[in-house]
Amino acid sequence: MKKNDFILIIIILAITGLVCCFSMITRKNATTEGAKVVVTIDGREYGVYPLNEDMSETIELIDGTSNTLVIKDGYADITQATCPDQICVNHIHIHYDGETIVCLPNKLVIEIVDGTENEVDGVTH
Amino acid sequence: MFNAILGFACLAKPFLVDEKETQVYNITMEKFKSKKGLIASILVIVLFIFFVVEQGVIQTADNTNAKYTANFLDVFDTSTDITVYANSDEEAEREFKIIKEKLDHYNKLFDIYNDYEGINNLKTINDNAGISPVQVDSDIIEMLKFGKEMYELTDGKVNIAMGSVLSIWHDYREYGINNPGDASLPDLGELNAAKEHTDINDVIIDEKESSVYLKDEKMSLDVGSIAKGYAVQQVLQFCKEQGMENVLFSVGGNIAAIGKKPDGANFKIAIQNPNLNSQEPYVRTVEISDGQSVVSSGDYQRYYEVDGKKYCHIINPDTLFPSDEFAQVSVLASDSGLADGLSTALFNMSYEAGNALINNLENTEAMWVYHDGTIVYSKHFEENIVN
């Protein structure tokens, strides 16, 4: 086998490898960069926020109740709420696709959409 | 598979040889075989690998067995998440509709606080205690029979006839949560008086008449310790009969699975860390597959505080006060109702007694977390832990 054959094989392998890597990287980036926090109140979409932009907003409902949504370093959290049980405030911040924080008294849900695939499929409470 | 690739390479070879080279093909055949053949094979192998990788990309973008999730906030006073894998939006919607209708059905039947038009539920039975038997849906009869079985199995640590005691705690807790500065504890005398009306033998089930009668007028049913798990088990069985193959139920953290994930992997279920101040959201992660269920009971979610001390919603039938030996107990079982009931029972028992109970049951395991973070397991629980 000639030297050129070797070079050809290596070039082919290198190109394939690069294309594969590139396609995998773009796929991964597409999921993390596109991650959003979707807020719904009583089943109706209230707002969508990108997970990669830090922000803080107090979401006030008509009846005077409120929840404060904070997005920081790629994590979404509820840091304050007027609800009596405070389950949403006690809930740890969320980051992975499909994770939610629910405030049952205020019927408010924040959910991660198009985020990084979560390793776990469900969580007991 | 490798043979197939080589076969491919041999077939592909002639097409890769250009015309000029065919003229000298016979003379240099041996050389050709080794060189061009090798290059062609490698090309084909590379193409094949490329195809497989890209195929993976196409498949995930495709709708085949795509993952769908739905969240409901109006059943069992908790948050419900359902995950299905379907080939189209319509199929997923259809499955969610079936599941939601079933959950609604059981939610209404097992409700002790609300009336529903045209339905006799547990509230109707409680309202008629000491007055008359109430005609009910056979689903209520079956659930109450299961409740009596759980009473026997747990030596009374799960008692669905303890409504009189639980309602006192419920009222104090609700008041305490809404008026934190003014929270107080119920009087033990009041609780002891209520305990007189918790005899499960006074729950008279007439299967022939499909009726239920509470003999003691001061007694009431409260199925909070089993209702969610029992309902999930019934819905799960119904969905199986409907041909659903991969479903994950989470009704307020009461988790059960039909099948596995479409790729053949088990469902990974994280168990919430009872220490809410910890940076670790989960204490352990377990794997479950078809028919398995995992349920946790703990003092970290539904509770109220009196003078800085937490009092949770799980009331020990013996002391009539919340149990505080463990922060959390999780049960893995092949029946969701059993897992639900046992997690409550174990929360009310010592580790030794609970472990003895679990080790007597097949396909049932448990994990106890103490307040200091210490974790203990039943015999085979650790075999289900991932990593």
Interface residues (C-beta under 8 A of the other chain):
Chain A: M1 K2 D5 L8 I9 I12 L13 T16 V19 C20 S23 M24 R27 G43 P84 D85 I87 N90 I92 G98 T100 V102 L104 K107 V109 E111 E119 V120 D121 G122 V123 T124 H125
Chain B: S34 K35 L38 I39 I42 L43 V46 I49 F50 V53 E54 V57 T69 N71 L73 D77 T78 S79 D81 T83 I177 N178 L248 S250 G252 G253 N254 I255 K261 F267 K268 I269 A270 I271 Q272 N273 L276 P281 Y282 T285 V294 V295 S296 G298 Y300 Q301 R302 S330
